Amino acid sequence: MKIGYACQNLELQANTNNTFRLTSYSENKIIQTIEKNLEGCSRILSFNIKNKLLFFRLGSSFIPFASHPICKFDWEKYFQAEFVKIGKEIKKNDIRISMHPGQFVVLNSKKQDVVSSSIRELEYHSRLLDLLKLDESAKIQIHVGFPHGDKEKAKMDFIRNYDRLSKSVKKRLVIENDEHYFGINDCFEIHKAVDIPILLDTFHYSILNEGKSLEEIFELASKTWKNKDGLPMIDYSSQNPEGRKGKHCSSIDINNFENTISKLIHKDFDLMVEIKDKESSALKASKSLFGMKMIFV
């Protein structure tokens, strides 16, 4: 199992998600920001290698406004050598990479301009991972979207618009269960139609579990992953006791973590720790997992 965290390292104050306001757009600005994200990525990877955190989610704003019509800058050509270098470091150390576009990516939106912009955003993510020369285990995860008053139609709309995606995107795209509308059963229906892998989010599952145990849910999701996809991916977090329902905790609750992951300790998967203090919680999770494995051997 690889354990990781998302986008930035707080101890290093390094980020792969630096961006700027659209009104400030210029070619010089985008070059400077990408350089900053590349530098942050390099530092984070070094930290992660040293600490054996071999799963990392790149920030979706790595290339600011890459899918926006304003961006005419050929960032792929300009930074090709730098991305190839980082990609070699990732592959040399067997690091798994993922990405998670923002909530504005909605493939089943009723608004065609939203669907079109969502497709452009997914194509950008795929181009970035291709530029790193990563295999199909480098995934792009999204939610199904919104039911818009008709859940069955919303699922069919997702399937229809999924067919508009390029092969490059399709080979990387995975869907995750959410806590409001589309649970694992809904995701599995979509999988049966388009053969898309399902990422299990344990926190979302704890809110919308559809009457199934975590073990049953994992078995259902894991069947959707092929060898070329790599190990199934799981997102982990827990409830912030001081926040609204569904708000991620600020720091890992080890008791909750061990209670959740111990149920899956003999399964094969890679784990993304979606907690606000980033590498701090990922390191604690890694240490806890090592202890659990010693107990369960």
Secondary structure, DSSP 4 states (H G I P E B T S, - for coil): --EEEESEETTTTEES-----GGG--HHHHHHHHHHHHHHHHHHHHHHHHTT--EEEEPTTSSTTTTSTT----HHHHTHHHHHHHHHHHHHTT-EEEE---TT--TT-S-HHHHHHHHHHHHHHHHHHHHTT--TTSEEEEE----TT-HHHHHHHHHHHHTTS-HHHHTTEEEE--SSS--HHHHHHHHHHH---EEEEHHHHHH--TT--HHHHHHHHHTT--GGG-S-EEEE--B-TTS-TTPBPSS--HHHHHHHHGGGTTS--EEEE--TTTHHHHHHHHHHHHHHHHHH-
